[in-house]
Amino acid sequence: MNGEGRYQNTKLFPKKHEVWLEGPIVSSEKVTIDFGANPDQVLDFTVTPLISAKLNSATGSGTSLTIDYSLIANEGNTIKKKEVYCSTVKFPTAATGSRTNVYITKTVALTKNVGTMTIDSLRIGVKYYVRIGAQAGSSSLMNYSNQIEVNL
């Protein structure tokens, strides 16, 4: 699976397979695909995350980065945890920490579901990857936003 959500499996046998999605999403129906009848099938799913996280903008100035974001709880879910990740590693997550002299990740808790916030004490001349993570009250997994790259 790629960091932005695409997945490709090219090693399936030419027979019928059941396919479904799992994760911090509103339920996914099982679909049967017959690769014996047609080996070159593409299956697109419409996925509704438990929490829709969107990073609207991220702009740097000096050693600070200001983001504008929004979080929406879908299908009656509530948001129990919300964070922004600012990292020198692409597609940072709640598990992306810092490794001295290799990469840096700052995790900052968010207090509102919609708004702007500033991350301070960053390094000038460094490319940062920024995105939001949010966890629904009914899940132990995080939903993640789009990623924005910012050069300070």
Secondary structure, 3 states (H helix, E strand, C coil): CCCCCCCCCCCCCCCEEEECCCCCECCCCCEEEECCCCCCCCCCCCCCECEEEEEEEEEEECCEEEEEEEEEECCCCCEEEEEEEEECCCCCCCCCCCECCCECEEEEECCCCEEEEEECCCCCCCEEEEEEEEEECCCCCEEECCCEEEEC
